[in-house]
Amino acid sequence: MKRKILVVACSVALLLAAGACKKKQEPVPQTNMPGQQMPAGQPGMPPGQPGMPPGQPGMPPGQPVVMPKGETKIVMPDAVKGQWKAVVLQVESKATKKTAEYTVDLNSDFKVPNSNLKITVGEFLPDFRMNGLEMTSGSNEPNNPAVGVRVFDGSKQVFPAPGKKWGWLYAKFPTMHPFEHPEFSILLKGGVKKG
């Protein structure tokens, strides 16, 4: 009798364990990162995840990021505030395959030579992190450099999607929410510290 009860108890425990494992494997829906065109998230995966910048501490590897709805805001830590003066952007002509690098001051506009493109450069976060609707920097070290930009072709905003405030370019994850244009690509090479 004790043996039958033990077998039944073990069977129930195995079934419960198997059911718990299945729940952990269910996919989490992925949504747009606020201010981004959809390819996420996430950029918010832990370091080492291909195609995704770190920014969601404690997230298990391989899990898509679920973004809350609402307006995002940039929270600039005191350790980062005023420490960076510009970013280096690389612009490539897709027709000629020629690239040029430009140093652009933060919070300024830059007209791309020989084009109708204007880039509005916003804030630079050297160690980009995203926590819910807040974008911030985990430190003042360039561990995950990112810059908020808006790109206009003539008077039309083409990046991010119209109505969004900022699109983000990531130096270490250039294919994460990239600027897409038939003639040009724009990449973030890095930040320029003050003095």
C-alpha positions as CSV (number, residue, x, y, z in Angstrom):
1,M,0.0,0.0,0.0
2,K,2.8,2.4,0.9
3,R,4.5,1.5,-2.3
4,K,1.4,2.4,-4.4
5,I,1.0,5.8,-2.6
6,L,4.7,6.5,-3.2
7,V,4.4,5.7,-6.9
8,V,1.2,7.9,-7.3
9,A,2.9,10.8,-5.4
10,C,6.0,10.6,-7.6
11,S,3.8,10.5,-10.8
12,V,1.9,13.6,-9.6
13,A,5.2,15.4,-8.9
14,L,6.6,14.6,-12.3
15,L,3.4,15.8,-14.0
16,L,3.5,19.1,-12.1
17,A,7.2,19.6,-12.9
18,A,6.5,19.0,-16.6
19,G,3.6,21.4,-16.6
20,A,5.8,24.1,-14.9
21,C,8.5,23.7,-17.5
22,K,6.1,24.2,-20.3
23,K,4.8,27.4,-18.8
24,K,8.4,28.8,-18.8
25,Q,8.8,28.0,-22.5
26,E,5.7,29.9,-23.7
27,P,6.8,32.9,-25.8
28,V,6.3,36.4,-24.5
29,P,4.8,38.7,-27.2
30,Q,7.3,41.3,-28.5
31,T,6.3,44.9,-29.0
32,N,7.9,48.0,-30.4
33,M,10.4,50.0,-28.4
34,P,8.8,53.4,-27.9
35,G,10.3,55.8,-30.5
36,Q,11.4,53.0,-32.8
37,Q,10.3,51.3,-36.0
38,M,9.5,47.6,-35.4
39,P,12.0,45.0,-36.6
40,A,11.9,46.0,-29.7
41,G,12.4,45.8,-26.8
42,Q,15.5,45.5,-27.5
43,P,17.1,46.6,-27.7
44,G,16.7,45.4,-23.8
45,M,18.4,42.0,-23.6
46,P,21.4,41.1,-21.4
47,P,24.9,41.6,-22.9
48,G,25.9,38.9,-25.4
49,Q,22.4,38.6,-27.0
50,P,22.9,39.0,-30.8
51,G,21.0,41.9,-32.2
52,M,19.8,43.2,-28.9
53,P,21.4,45.8,-26.7
54,P,21.5,45.2,-23.0
55,G,19.1,47.2,-20.9
56,Q,16.7,44.9,-19.1
57,P,18.6,43.6,-16.1
58,G,17.5,40.2,-14.9
59,M,15.9,39.2,-18.2
60,P,16.6,35.6,-19.2
61,P,18.6,35.2,-22.4
62,G,16.5,34.8,-25.6
63,Q,13.3,36.4,-24.1
64,P,11.7,39.1,-26.2
65,V,11.1,42.4,-24.5
66,V,7.6,43.4,-23.7
67,M,7.2,47.2,-23.7
68,P,4.7,49.1,-21.7
69,K,2.5,51.6,-23.6
70,G,3.0,55.3,-23.0
71,E,5.4,58.1,-23.5
72,T,9.1,57.3,-23.0
73,K,11.4,59.6,-21.2
74,I,15.1,60.0,-20.9
75,V,16.6,60.0,-17.4
76,M,20.1,61.4,-17.5
77,P,22.1,60.2,-14.4
78,D,24.3,62.8,-12.7
79,A,27.4,60.8,-13.5
80,V,26.7,61.2,-17.2
81,K,25.1,64.7,-17.3
82,G,27.4,67.1,-19.1
83,Q,30.2,64.6,-19.7
84,W,29.6,64.1,-23.5
85,K,29.6,66.8,-26.1
86,A,29.1,65.1,-29.5
87,V,28.7,61.8,-31.4
88,V,30.5,60.4,-34.4
89,L,28.0,59.4,-37.1
90,Q,29.0,57.3,-40.2
91,V,27.0,58.1,-43.3
92,E,27.2,55.7,-46.3
93,S,25.9,56.4,-49.8
94,K,24.4,53.1,-50.9
95,A,24.9,54.0,-54.6
96,T,28.6,54.7,-54.4
97,K,29.4,52.7,-51.2
98,K,31.4,55.6,-50.0
99,T,31.3,56.4,-46.3
100,A,32.1,59.6,-44.3
101,E,32.3,60.2,-40.6
102,Y,30.9,63.4,-39.1
103,T,31.2,64.7,-35.5
104,V,27.9,66.2,-34.6
105,D,27.2,68.2,-31.4
106,L,24.6,66.8,-29.0
107,N,21.2,68.6,-29.2
108,S,21.9,70.1,-32.7
109,D,21.0,69.6,-36.3
110,F,23.3,68.3,-39.1
111,K,22.6,68.5,-42.8
112,V,24.1,65.5,-44.6
113,P,26.2,66.9,-47.5
114,N,25.0,66.1,-51.1
115,S,21.6,65.0,-49.8
116,N,18.2,66.2,-48.6
117,L,18.8,64.6,-45.2
118,K,18.9,66.5,-41.9
119,I,19.7,64.7,-38.7
120,T,18.6,66.1,-35.3
121,V,20.8,64.7,-32.7
122,G,19.4,64.4,-29.2
123,E,20.9,62.8,-26.0
124,F,23.8,60.4,-25.9
125,L,23.6,57.5,-23.4
126,P,27.0,55.8,-23.1
127,D,25.7,52.7,-21.3
128,F,22.1,52.5,-22.7
129,R,19.5,50.9,-20.4
130,M,15.8,50.7,-20.6
131,N,13.5,50.2,-17.7
132,G,9.9,50.3,-18.6
133,L,9.4,53.7,-20.3
134,E,12.6,55.2,-18.9
135,M,15.8,55.3,-21.0
136,T,18.9,55.9,-19.1
137,S,22.6,55.1,-18.8
138,G,23.9,52.4,-16.4
139,S,27.2,54.2,-16.1
140,N,29.4,56.8,-17.8
141,E,31.4,54.0,-19.6
142,P,30.7,53.4,-23.3
143,N,29.5,49.8,-22.7
144,N,26.4,50.2,-24.9
145,P,26.5,53.6,-26.6
146,A,23.3,54.9,-28.0
147,V,22.0,58.2,-29.3
148,G,18.5,59.5,-29.9
149,V,18.0,61.0,-33.4
150,R,15.4,62.2,-35.8
151,V,16.1,62.1,-39.5
152,F,14.2,64.3,-42.0
153,D,14.2,63.9,-45.8
154,G,13.3,67.4,-46.8
155,S,10.6,68.4,-44.4
156,K,9.3,64.9,-43.8
157,Q,10.4,62.9,-40.7
158,V,11.6,59.5,-41.9
159,F,13.1,58.2,-38.7
160,P,11.6,57.2,-36.4
161,A,8.1,56.9,-37.7
162,P,6.2,60.2,-37.8
163,G,4.7,61.0,-34.4
164,K,7.5,59.3,-32.5
165,K,9.9,61.6,-30.7
166,W,13.3,59.8,-31.0
167,G,14.7,56.9,-32.9
168,W,17.8,55.3,-31.4
169,L,21.1,54.3,-33.0
170,Y,23.2,51.8,-31.2
171,A,27.0,51.6,-31.8
172,K,27.3,48.0,-30.8
173,F,24.0,46.9,-32.4
174,P,23.8,48.7,-35.7
175,T,21.1,46.4,-37.0
176,M,18.8,47.1,-34.0
177,H,16.1,49.5,-35.3
178,P,18.3,50.8,-38.1
179,F,17.7,53.9,-40.0
180,E,16.3,52.7,-43.3
181,H,16.5,54.8,-46.4
182,P,16.9,53.9,-50.1
183,E,20.0,56.0,-50.6
184,F,21.8,56.3,-47.3
185,S,22.6,54.5,-44.1
186,I,23.5,56.2,-40.8
187,L,25.3,54.5,-38.0
188,L,26.6,55.6,-34.6
189,K,30.3,55.1,-34.3
190,G,30.5,56.4,-30.7
191,G,30.5,59.4,-28.4
192,V,32.9,62.3,-27.8
193,K,33.7,63.2,-24.2
194,K,34.1,66.8,-23.1
195,G,37.6,68.1,-22.7
